[in-house]
Amino acid sequence: MLHAQLTPSYNCAHYVCDVWELEVGQDIRPTMACFLARPGERTAGLSLVRELERLAAPVDPCIVLFRRAKATPHVGVFIRGRVLHLDKSGPIRQLIAVARIGFHSVRYYAPRKVDHRPV
């Protein structure tokens, strides 16, 4: 997981799915289908309402959705007190306060069929 790189066919959502499966043991690719497209085609639409439960605060583990105006949504995994996400330079593990810089919205989600523990 530490050597993943962004490519036209592998984005931050693919990375989230891989990390989630490794850490939690659950394949969330069907849940994340709206994010698995190429940049510009990714959406954060109605499938979030159906597939993910919005959380008021981060729990360990959960999916973190980052949004900024006129840009493709970005996702990461909150695990062990930090956000693990993939950017142009590769995987990054950061505090939420640092990872959220440059984004106007940060929301937390859990797949509806996953048990999660409050942080």
N, CA, C and O of each residue as an XYZ file, in Angstrom:
476
protein
N       0.812     -1.201      0.000
C       0.000      0.000      0.000
C       0.856      1.267      0.000
O       0.389      2.326     -0.419
N       2.063      1.173      0.450
C       2.894      2.364      0.526
C       3.488      2.785     -0.813
O       4.086      3.856     -0.912
N       3.332      1.955     -1.845
C       3.927      2.274     -3.133
C       2.884      2.579     -4.205
O       3.228      2.626     -5.386
N       1.641      2.783     -3.837
C       0.583      3.074     -4.806
C       0.844      4.422     -5.467
O       1.396      5.331     -4.847
N       0.446      4.542     -6.719
C       0.600      5.786     -7.466
C      -0.674      6.082     -8.241
O      -1.354      5.170     -8.711
N      -0.990      7.363     -8.370
C      -2.121      7.770     -9.197
C      -1.810      7.483    -10.662
O      -0.718      7.774    -11.151
N      -2.786      6.912    -11.346
C      -2.684      6.690    -12.790
C      -4.072      6.967    -13.356
O      -5.013      7.148    -12.584
N      -4.229      7.007    -14.674
C      -5.574      7.198    -15.223
C      -6.567      6.108    -14.800
O      -7.775      6.346    -14.769
N      -6.061      4.922    -14.477
C      -6.963      3.834    -14.099
C      -6.918      3.497    -12.607
O      -7.567      2.545    -12.174
N      -6.162      4.262    -11.818
C      -6.073      4.026    -10.366
C      -6.059      5.374     -9.669
O      -5.101      6.138     -9.782
N      -7.155      5.661     -8.932
C      -7.272      6.957     -8.277
C      -7.370      6.802     -6.766
O      -7.219      5.700     -6.237
N      -7.621      7.899     -6.078
C      -7.694      7.886     -4.620
C      -8.778      6.936     -4.114
O      -8.621      6.345     -3.045
N      -9.862      6.779     -4.849
C     -10.940      5.879     -4.430
C     -10.514      4.413     -4.528
O     -10.869      3.610     -3.665
N      -9.764      4.059     -5.557
C      -9.230      2.697     -5.643
C      -8.333      2.425     -4.438
O      -8.376      1.350     -3.839
N      -7.523      3.422     -4.098
C      -6.629      3.302     -2.948
C      -7.429      3.097     -1.663
O      -7.085      2.243     -0.845
N      -8.500      3.881     -1.484
C      -9.358      3.728     -0.309
C      -9.919      2.303     -0.242
O      -9.934      1.686      0.822
N     -10.374      1.795     -1.374
C     -10.917      0.425     -1.406
C      -9.852     -0.589     -1.015
O     -10.133     -1.521     -0.261
N      -8.646     -0.420     -1.512
C      -7.557     -1.341     -1.181
C      -7.186     -1.264      0.300
O      -7.011     -2.291      0.956
N      -7.068     -0.045      0.821
C      -6.742      0.133      2.241
C      -7.845     -0.457      3.112
O      -7.565     -1.156      4.085
N      -9.105     -0.173      2.759
C     -10.234     -0.660      3.552
C     -10.239     -2.191      3.591
O     -10.445     -2.793      4.644
N     -10.013     -2.801      2.442
C     -10.008     -4.269      2.397
C      -8.855     -4.837      3.225
O      -9.033     -5.834      3.923
N      -7.696     -4.223      3.156
C      -6.545     -4.667      3.923
C      -6.756     -4.487      5.427
O      -6.447     -5.382      6.213
N      -7.280     -3.332      5.821
C      -7.428     -3.001      7.239
C      -8.692     -3.579      7.882
O      -8.670     -4.018      9.032
N      -9.788     -3.573      7.128
C     -11.093     -3.956      7.696
C     -11.520     -5.353      7.227
O     -12.310     -6.024      7.891
N     -10.993     -5.776      6.088
C     -11.356     -7.085      5.557
C     -12.646     -7.098      4.770
O     -13.249     -8.155      4.580
N     -13.077     -5.939      4.310
C     -14.322     -5.835      3.556
C     -14.057     -5.166      2.209
O     -13.367     -4.149      2.136
N     -14.610     -5.748      1.148
C     -14.510     -5.167     -0.185
C     -15.610     -4.119     -0.340
O     -16.793     -4.456     -0.373
N     -15.218     -2.848     -0.435
C     -16.214     -1.774     -0.549
C     -16.268     -1.204     -1.966
O     -16.822     -0.124     -2.169
N     -15.708     -1.902     -2.942
C     -15.750     -1.402     -4.322
C     -17.179     -1.138     -4.805
O     -17.415     -0.109     -5.438
N     -18.145     -2.032     -4.529
C     -19.525     -1.717     -4.945
C     -20.055     -0.440     -4.278
O     -20.783      0.331     -4.904
N     -19.697     -0.224     -3.034
C     -20.126      0.970     -2.313
C     -19.500      2.227     -2.908
O     -20.144      3.275     -2.968
N     -18.263      2.127     -3.343
C     -17.506      3.274     -3.841
C     -17.598      3.444     -5.349
O     -16.826      4.211     -5.924
N     -18.513      2.756     -5.998
C     -18.592      2.754     -7.464
C     -18.619      4.166     -8.060
O     -18.022      4.394     -9.112
N     -19.297      5.113     -7.411
C     -19.391      6.470     -7.963
C     -18.041      7.183     -7.996
O     -17.877      8.161     -8.724
N     -17.078      6.704     -7.217
C     -15.759      7.327     -7.162
C     -14.709      6.626     -8.014
O     -13.612      7.156     -8.192
N     -15.016      5.462     -8.535
C     -14.002      4.664     -9.217
C     -13.813      5.021    -10.698
O     -13.148      4.291    -11.432
N     -14.383      6.111    -11.123
C     -14.251      6.568    -12.506
C     -12.994      7.437    -12.649
O     -12.304      7.725    -11.671
N     -12.724      7.834    -13.862
C     -11.599      8.733    -14.126
C     -11.885     10.119    -13.527
O     -13.047     10.470    -13.326
N     -10.836     10.910    -13.240
C     -11.065     12.273    -12.756
C     -11.996     13.029    -13.702
O     -11.918     12.858    -14.918
N     -12.847     13.837    -13.167
C     -13.819     14.576    -13.963
C     -15.106     13.806    -14.159
O     -16.150     14.401    -14.426
N     -15.047     12.485    -14.031
C     -16.232     11.646    -14.145
C     -16.701     11.153    -12.775
O     -17.803     10.619    -12.643
N     -15.853     11.338    -11.756
C     -16.214     10.915    -10.405
C     -17.288     11.816     -9.846
O     -17.294     13.022    -10.095
N     -18.199     11.228     -9.086
C     -19.265     12.004     -8.464
C     -19.395     11.636     -6.998
O     -18.943     10.577     -6.564
N     -20.013     12.518     -6.250
C     -20.349     12.256     -4.859
C     -21.837     12.531     -4.736
O     -22.252     13.459     -4.042
N     -22.624     11.728     -5.404
C     -24.048     11.989     -5.526
C     -24.931     11.132     -4.656
O     -24.601     10.820     -3.512
N     -26.060     10.757     -5.221
C     -27.082     10.032     -4.472
C     -26.623      8.685     -3.949
O     -27.175      8.193     -2.966
N     -25.639      8.081     -4.572
C     -25.184      6.784     -4.085
C     -24.627      6.893     -2.667
O     -24.659      5.919     -1.915
N     -24.117      8.072     -2.294
C     -23.660      8.252     -0.913
C     -24.800      8.041      0.072
O     -24.621      7.417      1.118
N     -25.949      8.555     -0.261
C     -27.112      8.439      0.616
C     -27.528      6.975      0.764
O     -27.900      6.528      1.848
N     -27.457      6.245     -0.340
C     -27.872      4.839     -0.317
C     -26.827      3.919      0.282
O     -27.169      3.003      1.030
N     -25.585      4.140     -0.027
C     -24.524      3.196      0.316
C     -23.735      3.533      1.576
O     -23.172      2.641      2.211
N     -23.690      4.809      1.942
C     -22.872      5.234      3.063
C     -23.704      5.948      4.125
O     -24.684      6.627      3.819
N     -23.301      5.781      5.345
C     -23.928      6.477      6.472
C     -23.053      7.678      6.820
O     -21.867      7.526      7.116
N     -23.642      8.868      6.784
C     -22.873     10.067      7.142
C     -22.684     10.100      8.650
O     -23.613      9.834      9.413
N     -21.477     10.429      9.062
C     -21.120     10.491     10.471
C     -20.894     11.941     10.883
O     -20.427     12.749     10.081
N     -21.219     12.269     12.113
C     -21.029     13.640     12.603
C     -19.558     13.958     12.841
O     -19.149     15.116     12.763
N     -18.775     12.945     13.127
C     -17.349     13.104     13.419
C     -16.634     11.837     12.946
O     -17.275     10.811     12.723
N     -15.337     11.904     12.796
C     -14.631     10.707     12.338
C     -14.671      9.587     13.367
O     -14.604      9.828     14.572
N     -14.781      8.366     12.874
C     -14.659      7.164     13.696
C     -13.570      6.308     13.059
O     -13.228      6.497     11.892
N     -13.048      5.400     13.802
C     -11.966      4.558     13.320
C     -12.494      3.172     13.015
O     -12.843      2.439     13.941
N     -12.566      2.790     11.757
C     -12.215      3.471     10.525
C     -13.434      4.144      9.905
O     -14.571      3.792     10.218
N     -13.197      5.096      9.041
C     -14.263      5.675      8.231
C     -13.672      6.258      6.957
O     -12.458      6.420      6.830
N     -14.547      6.566      6.028
C     -14.166      7.165      4.754
C     -14.285      8.676      4.904
O     -15.262      9.180      5.457
N     -13.300      9.379      4.414
C     -13.289     10.846      4.478
C     -13.459     11.375      3.056
O     -12.689     11.039      2.156
N     -14.471     12.203      2.873
C     -14.747     12.813      1.571
C     -14.333     14.281      1.630
O     -14.835     15.054      2.447
N     -13.415     14.644      0.752
C     -12.933     16.023      0.646
C     -13.516     16.624     -0.625
O     -13.501     15.996     -1.684
N     -14.035     17.855     -0.512
C     -14.581     18.524     -1.702
C     -14.093     19.962     -1.756
O     -13.871     20.614     -0.736
N     -13.936     20.427     -2.990
C     -13.647     21.840     -3.242
C     -14.402     22.233     -4.503
O     -14.738     21.386     -5.331
N     -14.659     23.507     -4.635
C     -15.447     23.997     -5.760
C     -14.816     23.604     -7.094
O     -13.601     23.688     -7.274
N     -15.662     23.177     -8.017
C     -15.271     22.871     -9.399
C     -14.121     21.873     -9.499
O     -13.294     21.968    -10.406
N     -14.065     20.927     -8.581
C     -13.006     19.914     -8.613
C     -13.595     18.542     -8.331
O     -14.645     18.416     -7.700
N     -12.909     17.530     -8.804
C     -13.299     16.149     -8.565
C     -13.204     15.854     -7.066
O     -12.235     16.265     -6.428
N     -14.186     15.150     -6.487
C     -14.087     14.788     -5.071
C     -12.839     13.942     -4.799
O     -12.365     13.211     -5.668
N     -12.333     14.058     -3.599
C     -11.158     13.301     -3.162
C     -11.559     12.511     -1.926
O     -12.327     13.007     -1.101
N     -11.053     11.290     -1.785
C     -11.392     10.462     -0.625
C     -10.142      9.884      0.012
O      -9.104      9.716     -0.628
N     -10.281      9.583      1.308
C      -9.233      8.939      2.080
C      -9.877      8.063      3.136
O     -11.102      7.976      3.224
N      -9.044      7.412      3.937
C      -9.528      6.569      5.037
C      -8.981      7.130      6.335
O      -7.774      7.330      6.473
N      -9.881      7.386      7.298
C      -9.450      7.777      8.626
C      -9.214      6.490      9.408
O     -10.135      5.700      9.618
N      -7.987      6.292      9.832
C      -7.640      5.084     10.578
C      -6.467      5.393     11.510
O      -5.492      6.034     11.117
N      -6.584      4.928     12.733
C      -5.566      5.153     13.758
C      -5.220      6.636     13.930
O      -4.055      7.007     14.072
N      -6.270      7.474     13.914
C      -6.107      8.889     14.224
C      -5.626      9.791     13.109
O      -5.388     10.978     13.332
N      -5.477      9.245     11.908
C      -5.001     10.048     10.781
C      -5.723      9.647      9.507
O      -6.351      8.591      9.438
N      -5.626     10.503      8.506
C      -6.224     10.226      7.204
C      -5.131      9.662      6.302
O      -4.072     10.267      6.135
N      -5.404      8.505      5.729
C      -4.520      7.898      4.750
C      -5.161      8.132      3.392
O      -6.281      7.685      3.145
N      -4.453      8.834      2.508
C      -5.014      9.130      1.193
C      -3.904      9.163      0.160
O      -2.719      9.190      0.493
N      -4.308      9.160     -1.086
C      -3.361      9.097     -2.192
C      -3.386     10.405     -2.957
O      -4.446     10.860     -3.387
N      -2.220     11.011     -3.127
C      -2.147     12.202     -3.968
C      -1.075     11.993     -5.041
O      -0.560     10.886     -5.197
N      -0.748     13.027     -5.758
C       0.182     12.915     -6.892
C       1.541     12.350     -6.515
O       2.196     11.702     -7.332
N       1.969     12.592     -5.277
C       3.284     12.101     -4.845
C       3.228     10.703     -4.231
O       4.267     10.131     -3.904
N       2.031     10.151     -4.072
C       1.879      8.816     -3.487
C       1.041      8.864     -2.215
O       0.397      9.874     -1.932
N       1.048      7.772     -1.444
C       0.253      7.719     -0.213
C       0.767      8.707      0.832
O       1.971      8.916      0.981
N      -0.182      9.308      1.549
C       0.133     10.260      2.611
C      -0.726      9.917      3.817
O      -1.906      9.595      3.673
N      -0.143      9.984      4.997
C      -0.877      9.792      6.257
C      -0.764     11.098      7.038
O       0.327     11.490      7.454
N      -1.925     11.782      7.237
C      -1.913     13.109      7.834
C      -3.012     13.266      8.881
O      -4.000     12.532      8.884
N      -2.816     14.233      9.762
C      -3.888     14.660     10.651
C      -4.980     15.283      9.784
O      -4.686     15.847      8.730
N      -6.225     15.185     10.215
C      -7.334     15.755      9.441
C      -7.136     17.254      9.223
O      -7.402     17.756      8.131
N      -6.676     17.970     10.242
C      -6.482     19.417     10.121
C      -5.519     19.769      8.993
O      -5.676     20.814      8.362
N      -4.547     18.940      8.730
C      -3.584     19.182      7.658
C      -4.170     18.722      6.324
O      -4.078     19.439      5.328
N      -4.766     17.541      6.299
C      -5.318     16.987      5.054
C      -6.429     17.861      4.479
O      -6.626     17.885      3.264
N      -7.144     18.568      5.318
C      -8.291     19.351      4.847
C      -7.907     20.694      4.234
O      -8.763     21.372      3.665
N      -6.661     21.085      4.334
C      -6.223     22.365      3.768
C      -6.506     22.378      2.261
O      -6.123     21.462      1.532
N      -7.182     23.430      1.820
C      -7.515     23.584      0.412
C      -8.885     23.037      0.028
O      -9.329     23.220     -1.106
N      -9.555     22.373      0.955
C     -10.891     21.833      0.694
C     -11.923     22.633      1.475
O     -11.677     23.010      2.621
N     -13.076     22.895      0.866
C     -14.109     23.651      1.565
C     -15.036     22.749      2.371
O     -15.767     23.236      3.233
N     -15.020     21.455      2.109
C     -15.918     20.536      2.801
C     -15.189     19.228      3.085
O     -14.536     18.659      2.210
N     -15.314     18.766      4.322
C     -14.787     17.462      4.712
C     -15.899     16.750      5.463
O     -16.405     17.251      6.468
N     -16.273     15.582      4.968
C     -17.339     14.805      5.604
C     -16.856     13.385      5.823
O     -15.949     12.895      5.151
N     -17.499     12.741      6.790
C     -17.097     11.399      7.207
C     -18.238     10.425      6.946
O     -19.405     10.739      7.181
N     -17.886      9.242      6.457
C     -18.890      8.239      6.106
C     -18.420      6.848      6.518
O     -17.224      6.571      6.615
N     -19.396      5.994      6.754
C     -19.133      4.576      6.997
C     -20.030      3.773      6.073
O     -21.202      4.112      5.906
N     -19.505      2.718      5.470
C     -20.385      1.827      4.711
C     -21.479      1.311      5.638
O     -21.189      0.955      6.780
N     -22.692      1.262      5.192
C     -23.832      0.930      6.051
C     -23.731     -0.433      6.726
O     -24.323     -0.632      7.787
N     -23.005     -1.367      6.147
C     -22.953     -2.713      6.710
C     -21.702     -2.962      7.543
O     -21.382     -4.115      7.832
N     -20.989     -1.913      7.936
C     -19.746     -2.063      8.692
C     -19.941     -1.546     10.112
O     -20.509     -0.474     10.320
N     -19.468     -2.310     11.079
C     -19.458     -1.840     12.458
C     -18.277     -0.893     12.611
O     -17.196     -1.145     12.081
N     -18.491      0.200     13.341
C     -17.408      1.130     13.552
C     -17.397      1.592     15.003
O     -18.427      1.623     15.676
N     -16.194      1.953     15.467
C     -16.001      2.381     16.851
C     -15.755      3.881     16.885
O     -14.953      4.386     16.099
N     -16.430      4.613     17.784
C     -16.142      6.049     17.905
C     -14.686      6.259     18.324
O     -14.109      5.451     19.051
N     -14.112      7.359     17.850
C     -12.724      7.688     18.190
C     -12.683      8.231     19.592
O     -11.611      8.575     20.089
